[in-house]
Amino acid sequence: MAAALRKLKDPHTGEDIVKGGFVRSFEVQNGNVRLVMKAPDGEEHCPQYVPLAVEAKRSIMALPGVKAVEATFTGHIQARAVNEALKMLDEHTVKRRKGGRS
């Protein structure tokens, strides 16, 4: 899991998002993942962290054995909207797996 997240880079520092602190925590239990991400201090308005949060969740969802990912993004002016989008990503994935449109 950490290896998949390390492939993603912080848009400002170039560090991977685990080492750079964007990923605050992740837990895995029976294929269910809980991921917490936070925009760096001073970057509460930076739009580049929004797609990074979505990409981090997608990276984990693509891993074998992962059943579900509960992702939370904090510390950003758009956190509420991003968290709604992250939930919608789950709904689209479930539909796609069942053969429906996303």
C-alpha positions as a Python dict, from the first residue, in 0.01 Angstrom:
ca = {
    (1, 'M'): (0, 0, 0),
    (2, 'A'): (271, 246, 97),
    (3, 'A'): (458, 162, -223),
    (4, 'A'): (157, 263, -434),
    (5, 'L'): (125, 591, -247),
    (6, 'R'): (497, 664, -273),
    (7, 'K'): (463, 677, -652),
    (8, 'L'): (261, 997, -614),
    (9, 'K'): (457, 1318, -567),
    (10, 'D'): (380, 1638, -380),
    (11, 'P'): (336, 1907, -648),
    (12, 'H'): (546, 2159, -454),
    (13, 'T'): (826, 1959, -297),
    (14, 'G'): (857, 1663, -533),
    (15, 'E'): (866, 1427, -235),
    (16, 'D'): (646, 1123, -232),
    (17, 'I'): (320, 1188, -50),
    (18, 'V'): (398, 946, 233),
    (19, 'K'): (738, 1091, 320),
    (20, 'G'): (615, 1446, 265),
    (21, 'G'): (329, 1406, 511),
    (22, 'F'): (31, 1448, 275),
    (23, 'V'): (-75, 1096, 379),
    (24, 'R'): (-133, 1127, 751),
    (25, 'S'): (-236, 768, 811),
    (26, 'F'): (-369, 454, 654),
    (27, 'E'): (-505, 137, 809),
    (28, 'V'): (-592, -193, 646),
    (29, 'Q'): (-830, -446, 793),
    (30, 'N'): (-974, -739, 598),
    (31, 'G'): (-931, -559, 264),
    (32, 'N'): (-1089, -239, 391),
    (33, 'V'): (-864, 66, 392),
    (34, 'R'): (-898, 390, 584),
    (35, 'L'): (-686, 670, 437),
    (36, 'V'): (-641, 1016, 589),
    (37, 'M'): (-476, 1293, 387),
    (38, 'K'): (-406, 1655, 479),
    (39, 'A'): (-299, 1951, 270),
    (40, 'P'): (36, 2082, 394),
    (41, 'D'): (35, 2381, 628),
    (42, 'G'): (23, 2701, 424),
    (43, 'E'): (-128, 2520, 123),
    (44, 'E'): (-494, 2538, 227),
    (45, 'H'): (-587, 2709, -102),
    (46, 'C'): (-358, 2523, -345),
    (47, 'P'): (-571, 2356, -614),
    (48, 'Q'): (-303, 2097, -694),
    (49, 'Y'): (-380, 1897, -381),
    (50, 'V'): (-739, 1829, -485),
    (51, 'P'): (-661, 1589, -773),
    (52, 'L'): (-379, 1441, -566),
    (53, 'A'): (-630, 1327, -302),
    (54, 'V'): (-843, 1161, -570),
    (55, 'E'): (-539, 996, -731),
    (56, 'A'): (-423, 863, -394),
    (57, 'K'): (-757, 694, -339),
    (58, 'R'): (-764, 554, -692),
    (59, 'S'): (-414, 413, -646),
    (60, 'I'): (-523, 219, -340),
    (61, 'M'): (-851, 107, -496),
    (62, 'A'): (-654, -50, -782),
    (63, 'L'): (-450, -275, -553),
    (64, 'P'): (-533, -646, -540),
    (65, 'G'): (-730, -750, -234),
    (66, 'V'): (-865, -403, -160),
    (67, 'K'): (-1241, -419, -110),
    (68, 'A'): (-1314, -62, -6),
    (69, 'V'): (-1132, 262, 66),
    (70, 'E'): (-1263, 522, 308),
    (71, 'A'): (-1063, 834, 229),
    (72, 'T'): (-1071, 1165, 413),
    (73, 'F'): (-904, 1488, 302),
    (74, 'T'): (-853, 1771, 552),
    (75, 'G'): (-677, 2103, 589),
    (76, 'H'): (-794, 2251, 259),
    (77, 'I'): (-1053, 2514, 175),
    (78, 'Q'): (-1223, 2264, -61),
    (79, 'A'): (-1203, 1965, 176),
    (80, 'R'): (-1580, 1924, 205),
    (81, 'A'): (-1629, 1911, -173),
    (82, 'V'): (-1329, 1682, -218),
    (83, 'N'): (-1462, 1441, 43),
    (84, 'E'): (-1796, 1429, -138),
    (85, 'A'): (-1612, 1353, -463),
    (86, 'L'): (-1415, 1079, -291),
    (87, 'K'): (-1743, 919, -177),
    (88, 'M'): (-1884, 944, -530),
    (89, 'L'): (-1576, 765, -658),
    (90, 'D'): (-1685, 467, -446),
    (91, 'E'): (-2034, 471, -597),
    (92, 'H'): (-1897, 479, -953),
    (93, 'T'): (-1659, 194, -879),
    (94, 'V'): (-1939, -24, -736),
    (95, 'K'): (-2156, 44, -1043),
    (96, 'R'): (-1869, -40, -1278),
    (97, 'R'): (-1798, -366, -1096),
    (98, 'K'): (-2166, -461, -1125),
    (99, 'G'): (-2166, -387, -1499),
    (100, 'G'): (-2344, -52, -1484),
    (101, 'R'): (-2231, 284, -1611),
    (102, 'S'): (-2021, 515, -1403),
}
